[in-house]
Amino acid sequence: MDTKTDQQALLRDAMRILNMTRDAFSQRLGVTRRALDSWLLPGGSPEFRSMPEVVGRFVAEILDGLPARPPRPAAGAPAISCEGKPQLLTTGQLDLDTVNEVFRIADVMEPIAKRRKVTRVLEGAVLGNLFFEASTRTRMSFGTAFCRLGGSVVDTTGFTFSSMIKGESIYDTSRVVSGYVDALVVRHPELGSVAEFARATNLPVVNAGDGPGEHPSQALLDLYTIQREFSRIGKVIDGMHIAFVGDLKYGRTVHSLSKLLALHKGLKFSFVSPASLEMPEHLLEKLSVNGHVIEQTDDLAAGVRGADVLYATRIQKERFSSEAMEGYTPDFQVNRALVDAACKPETLVMHPLPRDSRDGANDLSTDLDRDPRLAIFRQTDNGIPVRMAIFAMLLGVENQVAHAMRDVTWRTPHPVGADDAVFEGED
């Protein structure tokens, strides 16, 4: 592995295992925060510094002195599995150790995702992207992640261009497509439909959204984003306050992320929505563990006050009739005035996207676009390394990537847009 990448992955993994912020970790190592930051910068940055060998040995000694971690799956066994198959269908199949392993591998993927390195570990493999529901970023993100690992992608979008419009069953579709590709990503508007696809095949399958059900890869990239952002500003996830705002009844991203967050300890969950769009009761019961505090309110300002993370969602108009929108007015818009008045200076503002950017929409306002607290584009960028990690683990190549990287041969672009906020300490 490239030593620059190696040191970044080691340091990030150590902070995650130790549950330490950058400030706390630098103190543990006996170095300045500035030195630690310089070791975590990308290799192309003029401020990047190589970590002294003695520090690397010290980090390894700290990790060796910790209680034994659960062993990683044996060679050939899927690191992510559901009912013995290499499939990611729900966050309920993940424990904290598996989540941290996904993030460790995502850290290794970062140089590839940022177009500094390339790899061909999935050369010859083909991904079937089956999207029976509209999608832009999720479909492209999965496709890009697979291609960055050296694979290729075939797509189908919507029922109109699918044999399902002719009455073909989910089982038949899954079985037929399994003869063409090496992995499947499926999005479908019906709850439980992706699990039906998975039962009909032994291929790796990823649930990219099943109606109002779940979206596990989105939850992983969201949690990865929170962890990385918190590391920069001196926070840890345990004990944080997160406010979910909007359509919580049908918002599958909220359902999945809240279940992953519940693996941590002592969180405060604020669920802010009109009564008609409240969080489902069965999910609230699952969150009543590990000392978490749960509150529900339809008062937007009160619900987000003091939150460490404000997670706004789009109203899922396609999933219910118009009468269910009662009480969901433009007053539910998350905008700069609300965030300034009710939130902390370092509150992290997130959204799974797409958002309704039209004037008067009850969604996340564009007047926050140049605010460094807005993490939505860093959030979407993080989807690439996280989904690369998922594919690598499902296809059993996670331990090959680090040794199969090489420098890119083209002029790599800087993806940050002209209007993006500059985030202090961005790496």
C-alpha positions in Angstrom: 0.0 0.0 0.0 1.0 3.6 -0.6 2.5 4.7 2.8 0.5 7.9 2.7 -2.7 6.0 2.4 -1.5 3.4 4.9 -0.9 6.0 7.6 -4.3 7.7 7.0 -6.2 4.4 7.2 -4.3 3.4 10.4 -4.9 6.7 12.2 -8.6 6.9 11.3 -9.1 3.3 12.3 -7.4 3.9 15.6 -9.5 6.9 16.4 -12.7 5.0 15.5 -11.7 2.0 17.7 -10.7 4.2 20.6 -13.8 6.4 20.1 -11.5 9.5 20.3 -11.7 12.9 18.6 -8.6 14.3 16.9 -7.9 16.5 19.9 -8.0 13.5 22.3 -6.0 11.3 20.0 -3.2 13.8 19.5 -3.0 14.1 23.3 -2.8 10.3 23.6 0.0 10.3 21.1 1.8 13.2 22.7 1.8 15.3 19.5 0.1 18.5 18.6 -3.3 18.6 16.9 -1.6 20.4 13.9 0.8 17.5 13.5 -2.0 14.9 13.5 -4.0 17.0 11.0 -0.9 17.1 8.7 -0.6 13.3 8.7 -4.3 12.9 7.8 -4.2 15.3 4.8 -4.1 13.8 1.3 -0.7 13.1 -0.1 -1.0 15.9 -2.7 -1.6 18.6 -0.2 1.4 21.0 0.4 0.7 20.7 4.2 0.9 16.8 4.2 3.6 15.3 6.4 4.7 11.7 6.7 4.1 10.3 10.2 7.3 9.4 12.0 7.9 5.6 12.2 8.0 5.7 16.0 4.5 7.2 16.1 3.2 4.4 13.8 4.7 1.8 16.2 3.1 3.5 19.2 -0.3 3.5 17.5 0.1 -0.2 16.8 1.1 -0.8 20.4 -2.0 1.0 21.7 -4.3 -1.1 19.5 -2.5 -4.3 20.4 -3.1 -3.5 24.1 -6.9 -3.3 23.7 -9.2 -6.2 24.5 -9.4 -8.7 21.6 -11.7 -7.6 18.9 -14.1 -10.2 17.3 -12.2 -12.0 14.6 -12.7 -11.0 11.0 -14.5 -13.6 8.8 -12.4 -16.4 7.6 -11.2 -16.4 4.0 -14.1 -17.0 1.7 -16.8 -16.1 4.3 -18.8 -13.0 3.5 -17.9 -10.1 5.8 -21.4 -8.7 5.3 -24.1 -11.4 5.1 -27.8 -12.1 5.5 -28.9 -15.6 6.1 -25.5 -16.8 5.1 -25.5 -15.0 1.7 -23.3 -12.0 0.9 -26.1 -9.5 0.9 -26.9 -6.1 2.5 -30.6 -5.9 2.9 -31.2 -4.1 6.2 -29.2 -2.3 8.9 -30.6 -4.8 11.3 -28.0 -7.4 10.1 -25.1 -5.1 11.1 -23.4 -4.8 14.5 -21.0 -2.0 15.5 -17.9 -4.1 14.7 -19.1 -4.7 11.2 -20.0 -1.1 10.7 -16.5 -0.1 11.9 -15.0 -2.6 9.5 -16.9 -1.1 6.6 -15.6 2.3 7.6 -12.0 1.0 7.9 -12.2 -0.3 4.4 -13.9 2.9 3.2 -10.9 4.9 4.5 -8.6 2.7 2.3 -10.9 3.5 -0.6 -10.6 7.3 -0.2 -7.7 7.9 -2.5 -9.5 5.9 -5.3 -12.8 7.7 -4.7 -10.9 11.1 -4.9 -9.3 10.0 -8.2 -5.7 10.0 -6.9 -5.4 6.2 -7.2 -6.9 3.4 -9.4 -7.4 -0.3 -8.9 -8.7 -3.2 -11.0 -9.6 -5.7 -8.3 -13.1 -6.2 -9.8 -11.9 -6.3 -13.5 -14.3 -8.5 -15.4 -17.1 -8.3 -12.8 -20.4 -6.9 -13.9 -23.0 -5.1 -11.7 -26.7 -5.2 -12.4 -28.2 -1.9 -11.3 -32.0 -2.7 -11.2 -33.8 0.5 -10.4 -37.6 0.2 -10.6 -38.0 3.6 -9.0 -36.6 7.0 -10.0 -33.0 7.7 -8.8 -30.1 9.9 -9.8 -27.4 10.0 -7.2 -28.0 6.5 -5.7 -27.9 4.7 -9.0 -24.9 6.7 -10.2 -23.1 6.4 -6.9 -23.4 2.6 -6.9 -22.4 2.4 -10.6 -19.4 4.7 -10.0 -18.3 2.8 -6.9 -18.3 -0.5 -8.9 -16.4 1.1 -11.8 -13.8 2.6 -9.5 -13.0 -0.9 -8.4 -12.5 -2.0 -12.0 -15.9 -3.5 -12.7 -18.5 -2.6 -15.3 -22.2 -1.8 -14.9 -25.4 -2.6 -16.7 -28.6 -0.6 -15.9 -32.3 -0.8 -16.1 -34.5 2.0 -14.9 -38.3 2.0 -14.3 -40.9 -0.6 -15.0 -41.5 0.6 -18.5 -38.2 -0.8 -19.7 -38.5 -4.0 -17.6 -40.2 -7.3 -18.4 -42.2 -6.8 -15.1 -44.5 -4.7 -17.1 -45.4 -7.9 -19.0 -46.2 -9.6 -15.7 -42.9 -11.3 -14.9 -42.4 -12.1 -11.3 -39.7 -10.8 -9.0 -38.4 -14.4 -8.6 -38.1 -14.9 -12.4 -36.5 -11.5 -12.9 -33.9 -12.1 -10.2 -33.1 -15.6 -11.4 -32.7 -14.5 -15.0 -30.5 -11.5 -14.3 -28.4 -13.7 -12.0 -27.2 -15.5 -15.1 -25.9 -12.2 -16.6 -24.1 -10.4 -13.7 -22.0 -10.9 -10.7 -23.8 -8.6 -8.2 -27.1 -6.8 -7.9 -28.2 -3.5 -6.6 -32.0 -3.2 -6.4 -34.4 -0.3 -5.8 -38.1 -1.1 -5.8 -41.2 0.9 -4.6 -42.7 -2.0 -2.6 -41.7 -2.8 1.0 -39.9 -6.2 1.2 -39.4 -6.5 -2.6 -35.6 -6.4 -2.5 -35.7 -9.3 0.0 -37.7 -11.2 -2.6 -35.0 -10.6 -5.2 -32.3 -11.7 -2.7 -34.1 -15.0 -1.9 -34.1 -16.0 -5.6 -30.3 -15.7 -6.0 -27.0 -16.5 -4.4 -25.4 -13.3 -5.8 -24.4 -10.4 -3.7 -27.5 -8.1 -3.4 -27.7 -4.6 -2.0 -30.9 -3.0 -1.0 -31.0 0.5 -2.6 -34.4 1.3 -1.1 -37.6 -0.8 -0.9 -40.5 1.7 -0.7 -40.9 3.0 2.9 -38.6 0.2 4.2 -34.9 0.7 4.4 -31.8 2.1 2.6 -28.9 0.5 4.5 -26.0 1.9 2.3 -27.4 5.4 2.8 -27.4 4.9 6.5 -23.8 3.7 6.4 -22.6 6.7 4.4 -24.6 9.1 6.7 -23.0 7.6 9.8 -19.6 7.7 8.1 -20.1 11.4 7.4 -21.2 12.1 11.0 -18.1 10.3 12.4 -15.7 12.1 10.1 -17.2 15.5 10.7 -17.3 15.0 14.4 -13.7 13.9 14.4 -12.7 17.3 13.0 -14.6 19.3 15.5 -13.8 17.3 18.7 -17.0 15.3 19.2 -17.9 11.6 19.4 -21.2 10.0 18.5 -22.0 8.6 22.0 -24.1 11.1 23.8 -24.9 13.3 20.8 -28.3 14.9 20.0 -29.7 14.3 16.5 -32.9 15.9 15.2 -34.7 14.2 12.3 -37.1 16.6 10.5 -39.8 16.0 7.9 -41.4 12.9 6.6 -40.5 10.3 9.3 -43.2 7.9 8.5 -42.1 7.0 4.9 -38.5 8.3 5.0 -36.5 5.1 4.7 -33.2 6.9 5.2 -34.4 8.0 8.7 -35.5 4.5 9.5 -32.1 3.0 8.6 -29.9 5.7 10.1 -31.7 5.7 13.4 -31.2 2.0 13.7 -27.5 2.3 13.1 -27.2 5.2 15.5 -28.9 3.1 18.2 -25.9 0.8 18.3 -24.1 3.7 20.1 -24.8 4.9 23.6 -26.8 7.7 25.3 -28.1 9.5 22.3 -31.0 11.9 22.2 -33.3 11.4 19.3 -35.7 14.3 18.4 -38.3 13.4 15.8 -39.9 16.5 14.4 -42.9 16.1 12.1 -46.6 16.7 11.9 -48.7 14.0 13.6 -49.6 12.4 10.3 -45.9 11.7 9.4 -44.5 10.6 12.7 -41.9 7.9 13.1 -43.5 4.4 13.1 -44.1 3.0 16.6 -42.3 -0.3 15.9 -39.1 1.6 15.1 -39.4 3.8 18.2 -39.4 0.6 20.2 -36.2 -0.6 18.6 -34.5 2.7 19.6 -35.4 2.3 23.2 -32.0 0.7 24.1 -28.6 1.8 25.2 -29.8 4.7 27.3 -31.2 6.7 24.4 -33.7 9.5 25.0 -36.6 9.9 22.5 -38.8 12.9 22.0 -41.4 13.6 19.3 -42.8 17.1 18.5 -44.3 19.1 15.8 -42.5 22.2 16.9 -39.6 22.6 14.5 -37.6 25.2 16.5 -38.0 23.4 19.7 -37.2 20.0 18.2 -33.9 21.1 16.6 -32.7 23.4 19.5 -29.2 22.4 20.6 -28.9 19.5 18.2 -25.5 18.3 17.2 -26.9 17.0 13.9 -30.0 18.2 12.1 -31.1 15.7 9.5 -33.8 17.1 7.2 -35.8 14.9 4.8 -37.9 15.4 1.7 -41.6 14.7 1.9 -42.3 11.3 0.2 -45.3 12.5 -1.9 -45.2 9.4 -4.0 -46.0 7.1 -1.0 -49.2 8.5 0.3 -52.4 10.5 -0.6 -52.6 14.3 -0.3 -54.7 14.2 2.9 -51.7 12.8 4.8 -49.9 16.1 4.2 -52.0 17.9 6.7 -49.9 20.1 8.9 -46.8 19.8 6.7 -46.6 23.5 5.7 -43.7 25.7 4.4 -43.2 26.5 8.1 -41.3 23.2 8.2 -38.6 24.5 6.0 -35.0 24.2 7.4 -33.4 27.5 6.5 -30.5 29.7 7.6 -32.7 31.7 10.0 -33.8 28.6 11.9 -30.3 27.1 12.1 -28.8 30.4 13.3 -31.6 30.8 15.9 -32.0 27.3 17.3 -28.8 25.4 16.5 -25.1 25.5 17.6 -22.4 27.1 15.6 -21.0 23.7 14.8 -24.3 21.9 14.2 -24.0 19.5 11.3 -26.8 19.9 8.7 -27.6 16.9 6.6 -30.1 15.7 4.0 -30.2 12.4 2.0 -31.2 14.3 -1.2 -32.9 15.1 -3.5 -34.3 18.2 -1.9 -37.0 20.5 -3.2 -35.1 23.7 -4.0 -38.1 25.7 -5.2 -39.3 28.8 -3.4 -41.6 28.1 -0.5 -40.8 24.4 -0.4 -41.0 22.7 3.0 -37.5 21.2 2.6 -33.9 22.3 3.1 -33.4 25.8 1.9 -30.7 26.8 -0.5 -29.8 29.8 1.6 -27.6 27.4 3.6 -25.5 26.4 0.6 -22.5 28.5 1.5 -22.7 27.7 5.2 -19.9 25.3 6.3 -22.4 23.5 8.6 -24.2 22.2 5.5 -22.6 18.8 4.8 -24.9 17.5 2.1 -22.3 17.5 -0.7 -19.6 16.0 1.6 -22.3 13.5 2.5 -22.9 12.5 -1.2 -19.1 12.3 -1.9 -18.8 9.9 1.0 -21.2 7.5 -0.7 -18.5 6.5 -3.1 -15.8 5.1 -0.7 -18.6 3.5 1.5 -20.2 1.8 -1.4 -16.8 0.7 -2.7 -16.2 -0.9 0.7 -19.6 -2.6 0.6 -18.9 -4.1 -2.8 -15.3 -5.1 -1.8 -16.6 -6.9 1.3 -19.5 -8.6 -0.5 -17.3 -9.9 -3.3 -14.4 -10.8 -1.0 -11.7 -8.5 -2.3 -11.4 -6.1 0.6 -7.9 -7.2 1.5 -6.6 -6.9 -2.1 -7.4 -3.3 -2.7 -4.6 -1.8 -0.6 -2.0 -3.8 -2.5 -3.5 -3.2 -6.0 -3.5 0.6 -6.2 -1.5 2.7 -8.7 -1.4 6.4 -9.4 -3.9 7.8 -11.9 -2.5 8.7 -15.3 -4.9 11.6 -16.1 -5.3 15.1 -14.8 -7.7 14.7 -11.9 -10.3 17.3 -11.3 -11.2 19.0 -8.0 -14.9 18.1 -7.6 -15.8 20.9 -5.3 -18.2 23.3 -7.0 -17.8 27.1 -7.2 -20.5 27.7 -4.7 -19.6 25.0 -2.2 -18.6 26.2 1.3 -15.0 25.8 2.2 -14.7 23.5 5.1 -11.9 24.3 7.5 -9.5 21.4 7.7 -11.1 19.5 4.8 -9.1 16.4 3.8 
